[in-house]
Amino acid sequence: MLARLGALLREHARETDLAARLGGEEFALILPATTKADTGAFLRRLRERLHDTEILLDDGRGLRITASMGYTIANDRELATGAERQGAGPSSSQEILRRADEALYWVKRNGRDAVMAWDDLNLARRSLMTGQKAKPKHQSTKPAHSLIKATLGVTTNSHQTFPGEKCTA
């Protein structure tokens, strides 16, 4: 599973993108000079490619990879000045990571195997409460820097396992 993710990242990432394993099934990606829309599209493609990957076990069962992904965006000005006010970007590397974590954990609490941007969380929460699909706010076309946190899971033909569960492959 880890080897397949690594191969997909090498295949689809740009030379400037950075990927790192944080431990277990958790990863971080940094995509410099990328818009929110481009980041979301990249992550949805990556998730689909992971879904298309099947790992066959010795007993004939097949495993499929799932991915829960949360991300946030920070532009150069926000990073350089530490600007953080209502609607502004994160002011520190810890805040950037916290926002990506918050988006990731929202996905994990709400069904897993999806992609969520930190600045869409309020919209997603409202949609869940009202049962109505809300429209995302305007997306900037200015390139910024994206930080993605992802957790991988495995689906067998009988059930899904998640980090912390045993899965023999």
Stockholm file with secondary structure:
# STOCKHOLM 1.0

chainA/1-169         MLARLGALLREHARETDLAARLGGEEFALILPATTKADTGAFLRRLRERLHDTEILLDDGRGLRITASMGYTIANDRELATGAERQGAGPSSSQEILRRADEALYWVKRNGRDAVMAWDDLNLARRSLMTGQKAKPKHQSTKPAHSLIKATLGVTTNSHQTFPGEKCTA
#=GR chainA/1-169 SS CHHHHHHHHHHHCCTTCEEEEEETTEEEEEEEEECHHHHHHHHHHHHHHHHTCEEECTTSCEEEEEEEEEEEEECHHHHHHCCCSTTCCCSSHHHHHHHHHHHHHHHHHTTSSCEEEGGGHHHHHHHHHHSSCCCCCCCCCSCEEEEEEEEEEEEESSCEECTTSCCCC
#=GC SS_cons         CHHHHHHHHHHHCCTTCEEEEEETTEEEEEEEEECHHHHHHHHHHHHHHHHTCEEECTTSCEEEEEEEEEEEEECHHHHHHCCCSTTCCCSSHHHHHHHHHHHHHHHHHTTSSCEEEGGGHHHHHHHHHHSSCCCCCCCCCSCEEEEEEEEEEEEESSCEECTTSCCCC
//
